[in-house]
Amino acid sequence: MFEHHPEYRAAIEAALAECHAARDAFLPLQAVCTALRKEIAAHQQSAQEAENEAARLRAENKGLLRSFTSHLSPKCRELKAQERAAYTLAEDWRELASELEKGLDEADEDASIHWYRVLDAQDRLRECYSHALIEIGLSQLPLALKLGFQLQADCLESEGRHASWRLFDESSLDAAWRELAPKLLAQCKEAVTIPDEAIRAGLQVADRGCVPELTPAQMHVRRFERQKAAEAEAAQA
């Protein structure tokens, strides 16, 4: 479509390249967030399983304790050791999950920033492409439309200085446009498909996946809270 309009083609190609670059930068960060969430969920599941095992051992040990009045049997001691080991294992799993969650916060923020860059790049492409289409379309208006519009204005002008349209419009052309605009708008509301496959691909809605939609204010609060937590942890060390 733009072979004969190089003044628009260069800008559109640059905007399209920006879309692809933004998407290519976002997708690896999205993958990191997805992987971290899966790993955190696996660690939390392991911690829960270890806690369940510790609770089972504790219940079993209590049943054995009721059978003894003074000395603990070797079996009770063994169960108690296994219970402590299970609780320790659960704590270790939860600590690992907590460390990953800190990294996930930063990964989410980084990915969210790049997600907005994808949206911004698509908005620029959409604006650049629509501007070019409108300008080309205006330069190629059918003669019948232009002539009909001018003749309609002439008809309105012939109604004299007391014509009703003079209450709302400065000229007969303005009045003619007021009559034409709703018809043109109705035509523009009809669904159309972008003919350029590359533009369609560039404007295709990207899957944000698990990446949260964080506002700049939310990211600022999250970073402030992390900084305070790190300072408190350093003070206790």
C-alpha positions, 0 to 999 in steps of 0.5 A: 500500500505504501510503495508509492508513499515513501514519506509514510513507509519509513516511519511505519517500518520504524514503528513496526520494528520498535513493536517487535523489539519491545515484544522480544524484550518482554517475552524472556522476562515473562518466561522468568516470572512464569518459571519463578512462580512454578518454582515457588509453588513447588517449594511451598508444596514440598514445605506443606508435605513436610509439615503434614509428615511432621504432624503425622509423626507427632500424632503417632508419637503421642499414641505411643507415649500413652503406652509408657508411664516413665521412660521413652522407648527407642521408637518414640525417640526415633519418631521425635527425631523424624518429626523435628527433621520434617519440621526443619525440612519444611522451614528450609523449603519455605525459606527457599520459597521466600528468597525466590519471592523476593526475586519474583517481586523484582522480576515482576516489576521489570517485566511490567515495565517492558509490558508497558513498552510493548503497549506504547510501541503498539500505540505509536504504530497504530497512530503512525499507520492510521495517520498515513491511511487517512492522509492517503485516503484524503488524497484519493477522494472520489471525484463524485464525493467532492463534486457532490459535496460542493454542489450540495453546498451550492444548493444550501447557499441558494436558500438565501440569507434567511436559511435555517442552516445559517443559525448553526454554520458559518458557511454553506460548506460547513452546513453541507459537511454537517449533513455529510458527516453522519453518513461518513461516520456510519461508513467508517463504523463498518468492520474492516481488516488491516490488509498488511499482514506485518502490521496485523502481527505488530498490533496483535495483542500480546499475552501478558501471562502471569505478569502483573499490571503494576502502576508506577506508584505501585512499583515505587511502594514495593521498592520502598518496602523492600528497601525498608525490609533490607535495612531492618534485616541488615540492622539485625545482622 
